């Protein structure tokens, strides 16, 4: 295929740029609750994310990936013109990455999935035709803007109310925290293991039944609980620590829980969302390697996964602080107990969604979780202006990705044809 090497180089560079954008925006919001609640410092969050995002992306990011992300377009329509698919995927990567940089600059936590979907829709409309887009799929994504944050918000509200009732309203909150936090740690281990088994490891070809997945997740939960219980047991009551904030000692117990949540969320996120950067790269690699043949799926070289993983970690380390500040501090004030409720609610929503096939965004679920915790404390605890800006950025994401993709598609087609 003419220009094959150039296409591969551009795919690697644009894929790295897109992965950097995912790290700066998506990973930052996954870590924002841990940093905002002071359970982890920014440096600790970056180290944890670097290790677990990389492991998740490389170990569970997928041996085979669909060349066309999320079934938005039919690759068969491009069989006679494989260069169009290459230009379209390059334009989509560049468009989504540019939008993520803009969103991260303003501190908007947007959906990387919706960014790349919008970009692919844009290229398909101008490169193939409006009828090439599967609009039903796009409609279900629009519906998820409402469904996923509402579901996560409801769960976060219920979780935080249970924490208030079992621990904060107890006669001795510190003792109650030491008793119940290991049970919450089990929940975290169980839910995140389930996210990974159902949504992440399916790419590896690990074909487990639903029953086997639940059993393995329960074992993971028990192991996590045992480790967490040891850490919790070591925490001693600090006399005078509660002088400024009456639950300081209790929040120290919850900080242990947040470390587990941060590690697990990073792994689950790396295994799942790296596909947003490498899906289009895999499509281009497949076309070049086959000499111009457009296939439904293609084998995924390890170097593509590594490009995605390196980009994600670099994005978080260099630019993630902007989105972290919004998620962790500006929507509502977070403590470790509140951050835990928001994060676990988001993870649970991802499990439910992956089981039902609902297209969902980790960003939307996490923001919904944080809002749910804010509502549990009273509506006045939420910064409504920040929440309004976030919702507006969600609505703009699909059309912004589409418009940028159209521009880049024509630019690339003109330059490379």
DADA-V61711 format. One record per residue. RES is the residue in three letters. PHI is phi in degrees with one decimal (NA if undefined). NEAR is the number of other C-alpha atoms within 8 Angstrom. D_CENTER is the distance of its C-alpha to the mean C-alpha in Angstrom with 2 decimals. Layout:
BEGIN
res->[RES;RES]
phi->[PHI;PHI]
near->[NEAR;NEAR]
d_center->[D_CENTER;D_CENTER]
END
This chain:
BEGIN
res->[UNK;UNK;UNK;UNK;UNK;UNK;UNK;UNK;UNK;UNK;UNK;UNK;UNK;UNK;UNK;UNK;UNK;UNK;UNK;UNK;UNK;UNK;UNK;UNK;UNK;UNK;UNK;UNK;UNK;UNK;UNK;UNK;UNK;UNK;UNK;UNK;UNK;UNK;UNK;UNK;UNK;UNK;UNK;UNK;UNK;UNK;UNK;UNK;UNK;UNK;UNK;UNK;UNK;UNK;UNK;UNK;UNK;UNK;UNK;UNK;UNK;UNK;UNK;UNK;UNK;UNK;UNK;UNK;UNK;UNK;UNK;UNK;UNK;UNK;UNK;UNK;UNK;UNK;UNK;UNK;UNK;UNK;UNK;UNK;UNK;UNK;UNK;UNK;UNK;UNK;UNK;UNK;UNK;UNK;UNK;UNK;UNK;UNK;UNK;UNK;UNK;UNK;UNK;UNK;UNK;UNK;UNK;UNK;UNK;UNK;UNK;UNK;UNK;UNK;UNK;UNK;UNK;UNK;UNK;UNK;UNK;UNK;UNK;UNK;UNK;UNK;UNK;UNK;UNK;UNK;UNK;UNK;UNK;UNK;UNK;UNK;UNK;UNK;UNK;UNK;UNK;UNK;UNK;UNK;UNK;UNK;UNK;UNK;UNK;UNK;UNK;UNK;UNK;UNK;UNK;UNK;UNK;UNK;UNK;UNK;UNK;UNK;UNK;UNK;UNK;UNK;UNK;UNK;UNK;UNK;UNK;UNK;UNK;UNK;UNK;UNK;UNK;UNK;UNK;UNK;UNK;UNK;UNK;UNK;UNK;UNK;UNK;UNK;UNK;UNK;UNK;UNK;UNK;UNK;UNK;UNK;UNK;UNK;UNK;UNK;UNK;UNK;UNK;UNK;UNK;UNK;UNK;UNK;UNK;UNK;UNK;UNK;UNK;UNK;UNK;UNK;UNK;UNK;UNK;UNK;UNK;UNK;UNK;UNK;UNK;UNK;UNK;UNK;UNK;UNK;UNK;UNK;UNK;UNK;UNK;UNK;UNK;UNK;UNK;UNK;UNK;UNK;UNK;UNK;UNK;UNK;UNK;UNK;UNK;UNK;UNK;UNK;UNK;UNK;UNK;UNK;UNK;UNK;UNK;UNK;UNK;UNK;UNK;UNK;UNK;UNK;UNK;UNK;UNK;UNK;UNK;UNK;UNK;UNK;UNK;UNK;UNK;UNK;UNK;UNK;UNK;UNK;UNK;UNK;UNK;UNK;UNK;UNK;UNK;UNK;UNK;UNK;UNK;UNK;UNK;UNK;UNK;UNK;UNK;UNK;UNK;UNK;UNK;UNK;UNK;UNK;UNK;UNK;UNK;UNK;UNK;UNK;UNK;UNK;UNK;UNK;UNK;UNK;UNK;UNK;UNK;UNK;UNK;UNK;UNK;UNK;UNK;UNK;UNK;UNK;UNK;UNK;UNK;UNK;UNK;UNK;UNK;UNK;UNK;UNK;UNK;UNK;UNK;UNK;UNK;UNK;UNK;UNK;UNK;UNK;UNK;UNK;UNK;UNK;UNK;UNK;UNK;UNK;UNK;UNK;UNK;UNK;UNK;UNK;UNK;UNK;UNK;UNK;UNK;UNK;UNK;UNK;UNK;UNK;UNK;UNK;UNK;UNK;UNK;UNK;UNK;UNK;UNK;UNK;UNK;UNK;UNK;UNK;UNK;UNK;UNK;UNK;UNK;UNK;UNK;UNK;UNK;UNK;UNK;UNK;UNK;UNK;UNK;UNK;UNK;UNK;UNK;UNK;UNK;UNK;UNK;UNK;UNK;UNK;UNK;UNK;UNK]
phi->[NA;-62.6;65.1;-55.4;-64.7;-61.5;-60.5;-65.0;-63.3;-62.8;-61.5;-65.3;-66.5;-67.0;-63.7;-64.4;-62.3;-63.2;-63.8;-60.4;-63.1;-62.8;-63.8;-68.1;-108.6;-71.8;-67.4;-59.3;-75.1;-67.3;-94.8;-58.2;-66.6;-67.7;-75.1;-63.3;-86.5;65.8;-72.4;-131.6;-79.4;-58.7;-64.4;-62.2;-62.3;-65.5;-64.1;-60.9;-63.5;-58.1;-70.0;-80.0;-64.6;-63.1;-61.2;-61.3;-68.3;-79.6;-78.8;-123.6;-76.8;122.0;-86.4;-129.4;-127.2;-63.5;-68.9;-106.4;-59.5;62.2;61.0;-75.6;-131.7;-92.5;-64.2;-59.8;-68.2;-105.6;-55.7;-83.8;-141.6;-63.2;-60.4;-60.6;-63.3;-62.1;-60.1;-64.2;-69.4;-62.7;-63.1;-64.4;-60.7;-65.4;-63.6;-62.7;-64.7;-61.4;-62.0;-65.3;-64.6;-60.4;-62.4;-65.7;-58.9;-85.3;78.1;-87.2;-80.9;-107.8;-88.8;-68.1;-60.7;-68.5;-63.9;-73.3;-63.6;-59.4;-65.3;-66.3;-60.1;-61.0;-66.3;-63.3;-62.5;-92.0;-88.1;-119.2;144.8;-58.7;-70.3;-72.9;-83.1;-84.9;-66.4;-60.7;-65.4;-63.5;-61.5;-68.4;-68.8;-61.0;-62.1;-68.7;-59.4;-93.1;-64.4;-65.8;-65.8;-66.1;-63.9;-64.7;-63.0;-63.2;-65.0;-62.9;-59.8;-63.5;-62.9;-68.7;-63.7;-66.7;-64.1;-60.4;-71.0;-76.4;-114.2;-66.9;-89.7;-72.6;-61.8;-126.4;-57.3;-64.7;-65.6;-62.9;-62.7;-65.9;-78.5;-93.7;-59.1;-56.5;-66.8;-66.3;-63.1;-58.8;-56.9;-61.0;-58.7;-64.7;-65.8;-68.5;-61.6;-66.7;-56.1;-66.0;-68.5;-81.9;-110.6;-95.4;-73.8;-62.5;-67.5;-73.8;92.3;-81.2;-90.9;-101.7;-74.6;-60.6;-62.3;-64.7;-62.3;-63.4;-64.5;-62.8;-64.1;-64.5;-62.9;-60.8;-62.6;-66.2;-63.8;-60.0;-62.2;-62.5;-65.4;-63.4;-61.6;-63.2;-65.6;-65.7;-60.9;-75.5;-77.0;-106.8;-65.1;-96.3;-64.6;87.3;-67.7;-87.7;-63.6;-82.6;-135.5;-64.7;-116.7;-57.4;-63.5;-62.5;-65.8;-64.2;-69.1;-68.1;-60.8;-60.3;-62.4;-66.3;-63.8;-60.9;-61.3;-63.7;-60.2;-67.3;-63.7;-64.2;-65.2;-61.5;-66.4;-60.6;-70.4;-96.6;-85.3;-61.4;-60.2;-63.3;-89.7;-95.2;-56.4;-63.3;-61.9;-61.1;-62.4;-67.0;-57.5;-61.2;-65.1;-66.0;-65.8;-88.0;74.5;108.6;-91.5;-94.1;-105.7;-70.5;-134.0;-145.1;-68.6;-112.0;-63.9;-60.2;-61.8;-67.2;-62.6;-64.9;-57.4;-62.3;-65.4;-62.7;-62.1;-59.9;-65.0;-64.2;-62.2;-64.5;-66.0;-95.0;-139.0;-68.8;-61.4;-66.5;-72.5;-56.2;-62.6;-68.2;-64.9;-85.4;-130.1;-91.7;-73.6;-156.0;-71.2;-107.1;-118.5;-53.8;-67.8;-71.7;-62.3;-61.1;-60.8;-66.1;-69.7;-65.9;-62.2;-63.4;-63.2;-62.4;-61.5;-62.7;-62.0;-59.6;-65.0;-67.9;-72.5;-102.5;78.5;-75.1;-69.2;-139.4;-117.3;-60.1;-59.7;-62.5;-67.3;-68.3;-62.1;-60.0;-62.2;-64.3;-64.4;-60.5;-65.2;-61.3;-64.9;-62.4;-91.2;114.6;-58.3;-67.4;-77.0;-100.7;-82.4;-65.9;-67.0;-63.5;-60.3;-63.8;-61.1;-64.4;-60.8;-62.5;-65.3;-64.3;-65.2;-75.2;-55.7;-60.5;-63.4;-64.2;-60.2;-64.8;-63.8;-61.1;-63.0;-59.8;-61.6;-66.8;-61.3;-67.3;-64.8;-67.1;-62.5;-67.1;-77.6;-101.3;-68.0]
near->[6;3;6;8;6;7;11;11;8;9;12;11;8;12;15;13;11;14;19;15;17;15;17;20;19;15;15;14;14;15;13;14;16;16;14;16;15;9;13;12;8;8;6;8;13;11;8;11;16;9;8;13;17;16;12;16;18;13;9;14;17;15;10;10;13;11;13;13;10;6;8;14;11;10;10;6;8;12;9;5;7;12;7;10;10;12;11;14;13;14;15;17;15;13;15;17;15;9;12;15;10;8;13;16;8;7;11;13;15;15;13;14;9;11;16;14;13;15;21;15;12;14;16;14;12;9;9;10;9;8;6;11;12;10;7;6;9;9;8;10;11;8;8;12;10;8;8;14;14;10;11;18;17;10;11;17;14;8;10;13;9;8;10;9;9;10;13;9;8;9;4;7;12;11;7;11;12;11;8;10;12;13;9;9;14;12;9;12;17;14;14;14;13;13;15;12;11;12;11;14;14;12;12;11;7;7;5;6;6;6;6;8;12;9;8;9;15;10;9;11;16;11;8;11;13;9;8;12;9;8;9;12;8;6;8;5;6;6;5;5;9;10;6;5;7;6;10;9;11;10;11;10;13;13;12;12;14;14;11;11;12;14;11;12;11;16;16;14;13;16;19;13;10;16;9;12;15;12;13;16;14;14;15;14;10;15;14;13;7;7;7;10;10;11;9;8;10;12;9;11;7;7;6;12;14;11;12;15;15;11;15;18;15;10;16;16;11;8;9;15;12;11;16;17;12;14;15;16;12;10;14;12;11;12;11;16;12;12;15;13;14;18;14;12;16;15;12;12;12;12;13;8;11;12;8;6;6;9;9;11;12;11;12;13;19;16;10;16;20;17;12;15;15;13;11;10;7;8;8;5;10;12;10;7;6;10;10;8;9;11;8;8;12;11;7;8;14;13;8;12;18;15;10;12;18;13;8;12;15;8;8;11;10;7;6;5;5]
d_center->[35.32;36.35;33.98;31.89;31.40;30.53;27.85;26.29;26.46;24.91;22.10;21.35;21.61;19.54;16.84;16.86;16.75;13.73;11.89;13.29;11.92;8.26;9.32;11.27;9.00;5.21;6.15;9.00;7.79;6.41;9.95;11.74;13.16;14.66;16.22;17.28;18.98;20.77;19.87;18.80;20.13;18.15;19.68;18.82;15.09;15.21;17.26;15.12;11.91;14.30;15.69;12.95;10.32;13.52;14.79;11.81;11.84;15.64;16.61;14.35;12.99;15.94;19.69;20.02;17.68;18.76;20.16;19.38;15.77;15.57;19.38;19.72;23.00;25.70;26.22;29.82;30.67;30.22;32.33;35.27;33.44;30.78;30.80;29.31;26.21;25.95;26.47;24.03;21.15;22.04;22.25;18.88;17.17;19.26;18.81;14.99;15.13;17.92;16.26;13.21;15.99;17.88;15.12;14.30;18.11;18.54;15.71;14.06;10.37;10.00;7.92;7.82;8.68;11.46;12.55;13.37;14.80;16.93;18.10;19.18;20.95;22.75;24.06;25.08;27.06;29.10;29.19;30.05;30.67;29.23;30.11;27.87;24.73;23.84;23.74;23.23;19.73;19.07;20.67;18.47;15.35;17.34;18.18;14.61;14.55;17.07;16.45;12.90;13.50;17.01;16.27;13.88;16.47;19.30;17.98;17.31;20.80;22.37;20.89;22.01;25.35;25.85;25.34;27.83;30.31;30.24;29.96;30.64;33.55;35.10;38.43;36.92;33.18;32.84;34.41;32.37;29.12;30.31;31.18;28.08;25.18;25.56;25.10;21.81;20.82;21.77;19.50;16.46;17.56;18.33;15.22;12.77;15.36;15.42;11.69;12.35;15.73;15.06;11.84;11.73;15.42;16.84;16.59;18.97;21.60;21.61;23.17;23.21;24.58;22.89;25.52;24.93;21.17;22.05;24.80;22.75;20.06;23.07;24.48;21.27;21.34;25.03;24.65;21.93;24.26;27.23;25.67;24.46;27.92;29.62;27.64;28.32;32.00;32.49;31.67;34.99;35.88;36.47;39.46;39.16;35.36;35.11;37.59;35.23;32.50;33.87;30.77;30.07;31.02;28.88;25.76;26.60;26.24;22.81;21.72;22.15;19.71;17.01;17.39;16.68;13.61;12.21;13.18;11.88;8.33;8.34;10.03;8.12;4.81;7.64;9.49;7.47;5.75;8.87;10.77;10.06;12.19;14.55;15.29;17.64;18.97;19.90;21.66;23.71;24.55;25.71;27.96;29.48;30.11;31.77;33.95;32.65;31.86;28.90;27.48;25.06;23.30;23.78;23.67;21.03;22.69;21.27;21.55;18.91;16.33;17.69;17.43;13.70;13.34;15.90;14.46;11.02;13.16;15.68;13.52;12.38;16.01;17.74;16.05;13.18;15.83;16.15;12.85;13.09;16.56;15.70;13.16;15.37;18.77;19.50;18.37;20.30;21.67;19.68;21.39;20.09;21.10;19.35;16.10;16.32;16.93;13.95;11.43;13.33;13.60;9.91;9.80;13.09;12.13;9.63;12.77;15.10;13.38;13.25;16.85;17.99;16.33;15.01;12.58;9.67;6.74;4.26;5.95;9.16;9.23;8.86;11.42;13.44;13.56;14.84;17.27;18.44;19.38;21.13;23.06;24.12;25.75;27.34;26.30;27.92;25.24;22.72;22.98;23.33;23.60;20.17;18.73;20.81;19.60;15.90;16.97;19.11;16.44;14.46;17.79;18.60;15.48;16.82;20.40;19.64;17.85;20.79;23.51;22.38;22.10;25.63;27.03;25.60;26.67;30.25;30.28;29.21;31.56;34.38;33.86;33.42;35.66]
END
